[in-house]
Amino acid sequence: MSGGSRAETSAGGTGQARNAPPVRPAWRLALARVDALLGRHQSITIVLGLAIVAALLPQIVLLPPFNGFGTQKDFIGGFADAGVFVLLAIGLNVVVGFAGLLDLGYAAFFAIGAYTYAYGASPFSGLDIPFWPMLLVGAIVASMFGVLLGAPTLRLRGDYLAIVTLGFGEIVPVVFLNSDKYTNGTNGIVGLSQPSLYGLFGISGFGFTNPWPYFVTVVAIIAVAFIFLYRLQDSRIGRAWVAIREDELAAASMGINTVTTKLLAFSIGASTSGLAGVFYASKLSIVSPDQFGFTVSFTALAMVVLGGMGNIWGVAAGAFVVYEIQSQGLKQLGSFVQSLNVPTFALGPLSVNLGSINFINFQYLLYGLALVAMMLLRPEGLFPSRRRRSELHETPDEAAESNEELVQA
Amino acid sequence: MSAAATPVARRRPRVGRLNNLLVIVLVLIAAYVIIAIPSGDQAQQQFVNAVTIGAIYALIALGYTMVYGIIELINFAHGEIFMCGSFVSWWLLTTLGFSGAISDPILLIGVLILAFAVSMVVMGIVGVVIERLAYRRLRNAPRLAPLITAIGVSFILQNIVFVVVSNSIVTTPQIIPNTQLALGPISINLINLFVIVLAVGLMVALQLFIGRTRLGRAMRSTAIDRDAAQLMGVDINTTIALTFFIGSALAGAAGVVQGLYFGITVFNIGFQAGLKAFTAAVLGGIGNTTGAALGGFVIGFLEVISSVWGQGRWSEAVVFGMLVLVLVFRPTGILGQQLADRA
C-alpha cells in the first residue's frame, strides 16, 4: 500500500513537470509529507487510525438520530460485537481476498476458537485459565484445524475447496451438538469466565453491565491483527498469495510452493477466526452449537465482498457497516415504518401492511442480493484495494491513460 | 455428414452410458434379492428406503453434474431449486384442494402428471432465468465471482421462500395411497415403487437425450470445448440455458417427490439436500451423469445405514466425511470424469 502510494505521487509529479509548471499549494505538500510519513510508519498509522475511529464512535452515537436508538452503553456493547465480525472479516479476507480461495466453512474455526475458550475457562471443564493466554491458545488451535483441513484439500481445485469447507463448516457444529459428553450438546457450555486485568490501569473488571473494557479490548485485538496482516500483505508471502490468486500455474513455475503458501493463508485466516471466537465466547459467557451455523460464514463472506476483497480497511469498514445495519438498521427501519402508520394496501385478495413487516427477516435476502449485485456490477467491492481495482478494470483504465498521453503529446 | 466419419463415430459405444445405468439398476435388484430378502422384512424396507432416498439425491445430483460439466460452476443455488420445486407442488396440490391420498387411480395419475409438469417447467424456467441474470455475465470472470454469485442466489431463493411463503415446516399432501404391493418375493410400498420408477425413467430419458439427440450432442461438445463447439455452429448460450433448464427441471421433479414421500417441506431443506447431492455428484465423478445416479444411491445407502445403526444424527458428518475422503483420494470419483477437465 505505502509503496504504491509513493510511486503514484512521484509519477504524477513528473507528469505535471513535463507538461506544466507544478503549482502545488502548501497544504497539498504538507499532506503529501504526512502521507509519506504515515506510509513509512504503517503500524503507527494503523494504531492512530483505529484510535481515532474508536474515540469518535462513542461520541457519534450521542448525536441525533443515534441517541434516540439506545444508550451509549448499548451502542458500545454492539460495537464490541461488531468488532468480532470485523476480526472474522479481515481473517476471511486473507483467504478469499489475498489468496483467492473460497472458504465457506469459516464459522467452523470461529466455533473452534470459542469452544477452546470454553474448555479453558468454564465450570464445565473445571479449568480457569486467564483470558489473555487463551486468546493465543484459541488462535493456535484454530490454525491447527485450518492446517488439518487444508493439508489434504488445498491440492484440489478452488471450487472443490469451497464445497469441502462448506461441508466442514456443517460438520463442526454437528460434532459439537452430538458429542454431549464433551460439549454438553445443544445446551452448550455456560458460565465462561470473563476476562480480567487484575486491577491494572484501575479497570475493575469486564462485566455484562460494563461493555467498555470489551470495546477497548476488541479494538486492541483488531489493531494487532491489522498490523500483522498489513505486514504480511507487503511481505514475500503476501505477494505469493496474490500471484497464486491470479495464476496458480505461473506462480508455481516461478518457484512458489503453492500448497504451503495456500496452507499458510488458510491457517492464518483460521487463527484470526479463532481469536474472534475466544473473544466472542468470553463476552457472551456461553457457547452453543447453534451460534456457529452457515449463516455466520455467509455473513462474513458478504462483509468481505461488500468491503472489497483484498483491502483490509475496506473489509473492516464493510464488516462494521453490515453488522450495524443488521443489528440496528433493520430494527430502526421497522420501527420507523411502523411510526409512519401507513394504511394497509389492499389489491384484491392481496393485502400488505408495511407496519407489520419484520425487516430483520430480510437480512439474508439482502446479503444475497448484495453479493449478486456486487459480483455483477462492482466486483472490487465498495472500498476496493488499489491492486484489485487495477486488475478488474485494467482495460478501460489503460486505454484512458494512453489516450491522455496521446492528447498531451 | 460424410460417409467416412460415420463408422468412426459408430464404433464408439454411444449407448455405453445407458448400459452403465442398466448395470446400476441390475446391481441394485441383485443386492436386494441376495442381501435384503434373506435378512427379513425390516431389511427389505430399509433397502427400499435407501434406494428411494438415493433416487431423490440422484435426481438433484444430475443437475449439479450437468451444470458443472458444461460451465464448471458449482451451482450452489441448485439445492434451493429443489426446495422451491417442493413448494411449487405444495402450493399446487393445496390450491387444488387435496389433503390426503387419492384413491381414484385415473385422477391420481392426472394430478401427478400435472404436479410434475408444473413443478418441472416452473423450476426449469427459474433455472434459465438465474443463468441469464446472474451467471451468464460472469462466464469469463475470475473463478471466485460466479461461485460467490451462486451462494448469493442460493440465499436469495431460500429467503424469498422464508419471507414470502413460510418460515416453518409445511405439511404437503401425500396424494399417493399407502399401499403395500407384492411383486413375487419383493414387497414394496406404492410410493417407493413410484419414486424409483420415476427416477430411473427420468435418468434413462436424460441419457437418451444427451446421447442420441442433436441438442444432446451440442451439450456434450460444449462441455468438452466451448470455443470449438461455437466454431462448429453450436449456439452456446442456448445450449447452456438448455442445460440449466433440464437440470433445474430434474431438481423440480425431486422437489415434488420430496413432498409426496416425506409429506413435509421447509425453506431450508435445499441447503442440506444440495450438499448431499453434490457429494453424490462428486462421488460418481463430476460431469458424469451415470456417476451422479450411482453417487445418489451410495449416499442413500450411507444415510439409511447410519440411521439403522442408531447414529442418524451423525449421518451428515458421515456423508461429508465421505466427500472429503473421495476428493482427497479419488477426486475424479468412482466412474471418473467423462467430461473434459480444463482446470
Boltz contact constraints between the chains, C-beta under 6 A:
constraints:
  - contact:
      token1: [A, 100]
      token2: [B, 144]
      max_distance: 6.0
  - contact:
      token1: [A, 102]
      token2: [B, 144]
      max_distance: 6.0
  - contact:
      token1: [A, 102]
      token2: [B, 147]
      max_distance: 6.0
  - contact:
      token1: [A, 152]
      token2: [B, 328]
      max_distance: 6.0
  - contact:
      token1: [A, 156]
      token2: [B, 327]
      max_distance: 6.0
  - contact:
      token1: [A, 157]
      token2: [B, 343]
      max_distance: 6.0
  - contact:
      token1: [A, 158]
      token2: [B, 143]
      max_distance: 6.0
  - contact:
      token1: [A, 159]
      token2: [B, 74]
      max_distance: 6.0
  - contact:
      token1: [A, 160]
      token2: [B, 327]
      max_distance: 6.0
  - contact:
      token1: [A, 162]
      token2: [B, 147]
      max_distance: 6.0
  - contact:
      token1: [A, 163]
      token2: [B, 278]
      max_distance: 6.0
  - contact:
      token1: [A, 164]
      token2: [B, 324]
      max_distance: 6.0
  - contact:
      token1: [A, 167]
      token2: [B, 320]
      max_distance: 6.0
  - contact:
      token1: [A, 167]
      token2: [B, 323]
      max_distance: 6.0
  - contact:
      token1: [A, 171]
      token2: [B, 317]
      max_distance: 6.0
  - contact:
      token1: [A, 171]
      token2: [B, 320]
      max_distance: 6.0
  - contact:
      token1: [A, 174]
      token2: [B, 316]
      max_distance: 6.0
  - contact:
      token1: [A, 174]
      token2: [B, 317]
      max_distance: 6.0
  - contact:
      token1: [A, 178]
      token2: [B, 313]
      max_distance: 6.0
  - contact:
      token1: [A, 305]
      token2: [B, 148]
      max_distance: 6.0
  - contact:
      token1: [A, 361]
      token2: [B, 163]
      max_distance: 6.0
  - contact:
      token1: [A, 364]
      token2: [B, 155]
      max_distance: 6.0
  - contact:
      token1: [A, 364]
      token2: [B, 159]
      max_distance: 6.0
  - contact:
      token1: [A, 365]
      token2: [B, 159]
      max_distance: 6.0
  - contact:
      token1: [A, 368]
      token2: [B, 152]
      max_distance: 6.0
  - contact:
      token1: [A, 368]
      token2: [B, 155]
      max_distance: 6.0
  - contact:
      token1: [A, 368]
      token2: [B, 156]
      max_distance: 6.0
  - contact:
      token1: [A, 371]
      token2: [B, 148]
      max_distance: 6.0
  - contact:
      token1: [A, 371]
      token2: [B, 152]
      max_distance: 6.0
  - contact:
      token1: [A, 372]
      token2: [B, 134]
      max_distance: 6.0
  - contact:
      token1: [A, 372]
      token2: [B, 149]
      max_distance: 6.0
  - contact:
      token1: [A, 372]
      token2: [B, 152]
      max_distance: 6.0
  - contact:
      token1: [A, 375]
      token2: [B, 145]
      max_distance: 6.0
  - contact:
      token1: [A, 375]
      token2: [B, 148]
      max_distance: 6.0
  - contact:
      token1: [A, 375]
      token2: [B, 149]
      max_distance: 6.0
  - contact:
      token1: [A, 376]
      token2: [B, 137]
      max_distance: 6.0
  - contact:
      token1: [A, 379]
      token2: [B, 145]
      max_distance: 6.0
